[in-house]
Amino acid sequence: MQGVLTGFAVIAVVIGVGYVIGRRGCLGDNGREVLTKLAFHVASPALLFTTLAQADLSVVFSARLLVTAMSTAAAAGVFVVVGVVRRWGLGRTTIGALCSSYVNSGNLGIPIAVYVLGDASLVAPVLLFQQIMVTPIALTVLDLSGEGDKGPLWRRLITPLRNPIAVGSLSGVVVSATGLRVPGPVLDPLQLIGGMSVPAVLLAFGISLCGSSLPGRGADRSPVLLSVALKAVGQPMAAWALAVGVFGLHGAPLLDVVVTSALPAAQNLFTYASRYRVGETLARESVLLSTVAAVPVLVVVAAVLG
């Protein structure tokens, strides 16, 4: 338990440093954007590749992946049912369903996996499932809804192949599955670059907190609050029930799946909403509120299951 709280404390301190940097303007107007792009395009793919290339794939592809898939479907399904009943529209309901179930496995998932769970590869099943299955399906639905800047359908379907984090993860899985040995002169610089991922992500997140307005007060109040409740409480509870009742998980595996399910909504959901010009306020406010709500939820989960 002490190690878990120490991990959260480390994350909180680095986020706090990022907030101070943002308030003082030390990195200029584009500091957060540069750090985010550095982590997304370079450091995080390197970290996941080097981790998965040396990982035991029986841990990556196990009952945990099924728990993730089923809890994701449960949380998203509840929002879809409510959205249909309330007539929120196909595009808006799709964005809300994503905000209810699509976890921030890249930006916050990696630091939490490293500092709380002790292994970055534990977030890989969630990341791969979301990039390979959830993202193409959701973007295809948004395309078919006829809202916003759709773009060619084939580009939406190959989204995982254009995502550097997914490419880094899949490449690591291939190396591990084939038993290839990455030479030291190649692996060492990749590990050095990967070491930038966690601090860059946390600093960028801290900077993003500067100047944020209070969410949950506009016309999207109902879908925002529903998506946050499902994301912060519904999905981790579903993951716990499935893990214990269906798959018989306990100990560290149970902690892993519940912690990853309790991660907040991913920041790139606002990018999707902006591209399709639907549910932008819903996405922005859901991401912010679920991120705030995730902190006490994760602490409680770690205290009870850790």
C-alpha positions as CSV (number, residue, x, y, z in Angstrom):
1,M,0.0,0.0,0.0
2,Q,2.8,2.4,0.9
3,G,4.4,1.8,-2.5
4,V,1.1,2.5,-4.3
5,L,0.6,5.8,-2.4
6,T,4.3,6.7,-3.1
7,G,3.6,6.1,-6.8
8,F,0.6,8.4,-6.8
9,A,2.6,11.0,-4.9
10,V,5.4,11.0,-7.5
11,I,2.9,11.4,-10.3
12,A,1.1,14.3,-8.4
13,V,4.4,16.1,-7.8
14,V,5.4,16.0,-11.4
15,I,2.0,17.1,-12.5
16,G,2.3,19.9,-10.0
17,V,5.7,20.9,-11.5
18,G,4.0,21.0,-14.9
19,Y,1.3,23.3,-13.5
20,V,3.9,25.7,-12.2
21,I,5.7,25.6,-15.5
22,G,2.5,26.5,-17.2
23,R,1.6,29.3,-14.9
24,R,5.1,30.8,-15.2
25,G,5.2,30.3,-19.0
26,C,8.6,28.8,-18.8
27,L,8.1,26.7,-22.0
28,G,6.2,29.4,-24.0
29,D,2.8,29.1,-25.5
30,N,3.5,25.8,-27.2
31,G,5.2,24.0,-24.4
32,R,2.4,21.6,-23.7
33,E,1.9,20.8,-27.4
34,V,5.6,20.0,-27.9
35,L,5.8,17.8,-24.8
36,T,2.6,16.0,-25.9
37,K,3.9,15.4,-29.4
38,L,7.3,14.3,-28.1
39,A,5.6,11.7,-25.9
40,F,3.0,10.5,-28.4
41,H,5.2,10.3,-31.5
42,V,8.6,9.4,-30.1
43,A,9.0,8.6,-26.4
44,S,5.9,6.4,-25.6
45,P,6.3,4.2,-28.7
46,A,9.9,3.6,-27.8
47,L,9.0,2.8,-24.2
48,L,6.2,0.4,-25.2
49,F,8.4,-1.3,-27.8
50,T,11.3,-1.9,-25.5
51,T,9.0,-3.1,-22.7
52,L,6.9,-5.4,-24.9
53,A,9.9,-6.8,-26.9
54,Q,11.1,-8.3,-23.6
55,A,7.7,-9.1,-22.1
56,D,6.0,-12.4,-21.4
57,L,3.1,-12.4,-23.9
58,S,1.2,-14.8,-21.7
59,V,0.7,-11.9,-19.3
60,V,-0.2,-9.4,-22.0
61,F,-2.7,-11.7,-23.8
62,S,-4.6,-13.3,-20.9
63,A,-8.0,-13.1,-19.1
64,R,-7.2,-9.5,-18.4
65,L,-7.8,-8.6,-22.0
66,L,-11.2,-10.2,-21.9
67,V,-12.1,-8.3,-18.7
68,T,-11.0,-5.1,-20.4
69,A,-13.1,-5.8,-23.5
70,M,-16.2,-6.8,-21.6
71,S,-16.1,-3.9,-19.1
72,T,-15.6,-1.5,-22.0
73,A,-18.6,-2.8,-23.8
74,A,-20.7,-2.7,-20.6
75,A,-19.9,1.0,-19.8
76,A,-20.3,2.1,-23.5
77,G,-23.5,0.0,-23.8
78,V,-25.2,1.8,-20.9
79,F,-24.5,5.2,-22.4
80,V,-25.8,4.1,-25.8
81,V,-29.0,2.9,-24.3
82,V,-29.6,6.2,-22.4
83,G,-28.5,8.2,-25.5
84,V,-31.1,6.3,-27.7
85,V,-33.8,6.9,-25.1
86,R,-33.0,10.6,-24.7
87,R,-32.5,11.0,-28.4
88,W,-29.0,12.6,-28.1
89,G,-28.2,11.7,-31.8
90,L,-25.9,9.1,-33.3
91,G,-22.7,11.2,-33.4
92,R,-23.1,12.7,-29.9
93,T,-24.0,9.3,-28.4
94,T,-20.9,7.7,-30.0
95,I,-18.7,10.4,-28.5
96,G,-20.4,10.0,-25.1
97,A,-20.0,6.2,-25.2
98,L,-16.3,6.6,-25.9
99,C,-16.0,9.1,-23.0
100,S,-17.7,6.5,-20.8
101,S,-15.3,3.6,-21.6
102,Y,-12.2,4.6,-23.6
103,V,-9.4,4.9,-21.0
104,N,-6.3,7.1,-21.2
105,S,-4.0,4.2,-21.6
106,G,-1.3,6.2,-23.4
107,N,-0.9,9.5,-21.5
108,L,-1.8,8.6,-18.0
109,G,-1.9,4.8,-18.3
110,I,1.8,4.4,-18.9
111,P,2.9,6.5,-15.9
112,I,0.4,4.8,-13.6
113,A,1.4,1.3,-14.9
114,V,5.1,2.2,-14.2
115,Y,4.8,3.8,-10.8
116,V,1.7,2.1,-9.4
117,L,1.6,-1.4,-11.0
118,G,5.4,-1.6,-11.6
119,D,5.3,-2.7,-15.2
120,A,4.5,-0.6,-18.3
121,S,3.5,-3.7,-20.3
122,L,0.4,-4.2,-18.2
123,V,-1.3,-1.3,-20.0
124,A,-0.5,-2.8,-23.4
125,P,-3.6,-5.0,-23.6
126,V,-5.9,-2.0,-23.1
127,L,-4.0,0.1,-25.5
128,L,-3.9,-2.5,-28.3
129,F,-7.6,-3.4,-27.8
130,Q,-8.6,0.3,-28.0
131,Q,-6.4,1.1,-31.0
132,I,-7.2,-2.1,-33.0
133,M,-10.8,-2.6,-32.2
134,V,-12.6,0.3,-30.5
135,T,-11.2,3.2,-32.5
136,P,-11.9,1.9,-36.0
137,I,-15.4,0.9,-35.0
138,A,-16.2,4.2,-33.3
139,L,-14.8,6.3,-36.2
140,T,-16.6,4.2,-38.7
141,V,-19.9,4.9,-36.9
142,L,-19.0,8.6,-36.9
143,D,-18.3,8.4,-40.6
144,L,-21.7,6.7,-41.2
145,S,-23.5,9.3,-39.1
146,G,-22.7,11.8,-41.8
147,E,-21.6,14.5,-39.3
148,G,-18.5,16.6,-39.6
149,D,-15.4,16.2,-41.7
150,K,-15.5,12.5,-42.5
151,G,-12.6,11.9,-44.8
152,P,-12.1,8.7,-46.7
153,L,-13.5,5.6,-44.9
154,W,-10.3,3.6,-45.6
155,R,-8.3,6.1,-43.6
156,R,-10.5,5.6,-40.6
157,L,-10.2,1.8,-40.9
158,I,-6.4,1.9,-40.9
159,T,-6.2,4.4,-38.0
160,P,-4.2,1.9,-35.8
161,L,-1.5,1.6,-38.5
162,R,-1.0,5.3,-38.4
163,N,-0.9,5.6,-34.6
164,P,2.8,5.6,-33.4
165,I,1.9,4.2,-30.0
166,A,0.0,1.3,-31.5
167,V,2.8,0.7,-34.0
168,G,5.4,0.7,-31.2
169,S,3.3,-1.7,-29.2
170,L,2.6,-4.1,-32.1
171,S,6.3,-4.1,-33.1
172,G,7.3,-5.0,-29.6
173,V,4.7,-7.9,-29.6
174,V,6.1,-9.2,-32.9
175,V,9.6,-9.1,-31.6
176,S,8.7,-11.0,-28.4
177,A,6.5,-13.5,-30.2
178,T,9.2,-14.4,-32.7
179,G,11.9,-14.6,-30.1
180,L,14.1,-12.0,-31.9
181,R,16.9,-10.4,-29.8
182,V,17.2,-6.7,-30.3
183,P,20.9,-5.7,-30.5
184,G,22.3,-3.5,-27.6
185,P,23.2,-0.6,-29.9
186,V,19.6,-0.5,-31.1
187,L,17.9,-1.3,-27.7
188,D,19.9,1.1,-25.5
189,P,19.1,4.4,-27.3
190,L,15.4,3.3,-27.6
191,Q,15.4,2.7,-23.8
192,L,17.0,6.1,-23.2
193,I,14.3,7.8,-25.5
194,G,11.6,5.8,-23.8
195,G,12.6,7.2,-20.4
196,M,11.3,10.6,-21.5
197,S,7.8,9.4,-21.9
198,V,6.4,9.4,-18.4
199,P,7.8,12.8,-17.3
200,A,6.9,14.5,-20.6
201,V,3.3,13.2,-20.4
202,L,2.9,14.3,-16.7
203,L,4.4,17.7,-17.3
204,A,2.2,18.3,-20.3
205,F,-0.9,17.3,-18.3
206,G,0.1,19.7,-15.5
207,I,0.5,22.5,-18.0
208,S,-3.0,21.7,-19.5
209,L,-4.6,22.4,-16.1
210,C,-3.8,26.1,-16.3
211,G,-6.8,28.3,-17.1
212,S,-9.3,25.4,-17.3
213,S,-12.9,26.6,-16.8
214,L,-15.4,24.8,-14.5
215,P,-17.1,22.0,-16.5
216,G,-20.6,20.4,-16.2
217,R,-22.7,23.5,-16.2
218,G,-23.9,23.9,-19.8
219,A,-26.4,22.2,-22.1
220,D,-24.4,19.0,-22.1
221,R,-24.6,18.6,-18.3
222,S,-26.6,15.3,-18.4
223,P,-24.5,13.4,-20.9
224,V,-21.3,14.8,-19.3
225,L,-22.3,13.6,-15.8
226,L,-23.5,10.2,-17.1
227,S,-20.2,9.6,-19.0
228,V,-18.1,10.6,-16.0
229,A,-20.1,8.4,-13.6
230,L,-19.7,5.4,-16.0
231,K,-16.0,6.0,-16.6
232,A,-15.0,6.7,-13.0
233,V,-17.3,4.2,-11.2
234,G,-19.2,2.0,-13.6
235,Q,-16.4,0.6,-15.7
236,P,-14.0,-0.2,-12.8
237,M,-17.0,-1.9,-10.9
238,A,-17.8,-3.9,-14.0
239,A,-14.2,-4.9,-14.4
240,W,-14.0,-6.0,-10.7
241,A,-17.2,-8.0,-11.0
242,L,-16.1,-9.7,-14.2
243,A,-12.6,-10.4,-12.9
244,V,-13.8,-11.9,-9.7
245,G,-17.1,-13.5,-10.7
246,V,-16.3,-14.8,-14.2
247,F,-12.5,-15.2,-14.5
248,G,-11.6,-15.8,-10.8
249,L,-8.8,-13.2,-10.7
250,H,-7.3,-12.1,-7.4
251,G,-4.2,-10.4,-6.1
252,A,-2.0,-8.5,-8.6
253,P,-4.0,-9.5,-11.7
254,L,-7.2,-8.2,-10.2
255,L,-5.6,-4.9,-9.1
256,D,-4.2,-4.5,-12.7
257,V,-7.5,-4.8,-14.5
258,V,-9.4,-2.6,-12.1
259,V,-6.8,0.1,-12.0
260,T,-6.6,0.2,-15.8
261,S,-10.4,0.3,-16.1
262,A,-10.5,3.2,-13.6
263,L,-8.2,5.4,-15.7
264,P,-9.9,8.6,-17.0
265,A,-11.2,9.2,-20.5
266,A,-8.5,9.7,-23.1
267,Q,-7.6,13.2,-24.2
268,N,-7.6,12.2,-27.9
269,L,-11.4,11.8,-27.7
270,F,-11.7,15.6,-27.9
271,T,-9.6,15.3,-31.1
272,Y,-12.2,12.9,-32.6
273,A,-15.1,15.1,-31.5
274,S,-13.4,18.2,-33.1
275,R,-12.7,16.4,-36.3
276,Y,-16.3,15.4,-36.7
277,R,-17.6,18.6,-35.2
278,V,-20.0,16.7,-32.8
279,G,-20.0,16.5,-29.0
280,E,-17.0,18.7,-28.6
281,T,-18.1,20.2,-25.3
282,L,-19.2,16.8,-24.1
283,A,-15.7,15.3,-24.9
284,R,-13.8,18.2,-23.4
285,E,-15.7,18.3,-20.1
286,S,-15.9,14.6,-19.7
287,V,-12.1,14.2,-20.1
288,L,-11.5,16.9,-17.5
289,L,-14.0,15.7,-15.0
290,S,-13.1,12.0,-15.3
291,T,-9.5,12.9,-14.9
292,V,-10.2,14.7,-11.6
293,A,-12.5,11.9,-10.4
294,A,-10.0,9.2,-11.3
295,V,-7.6,10.3,-8.5
296,P,-9.7,9.4,-5.5
297,V,-11.1,6.3,-7.3
298,L,-7.6,5.0,-8.0
299,V,-6.5,5.6,-4.5
300,V,-9.4,3.7,-3.1
301,V,-8.9,0.8,-5.5
302,A,-5.2,0.6,-4.6
303,A,-6.0,0.7,-0.9
304,V,-8.7,-2.0,-1.1
305,L,-7.0,-4.3,-3.6
306,G,-3.3,-3.5,-3.3
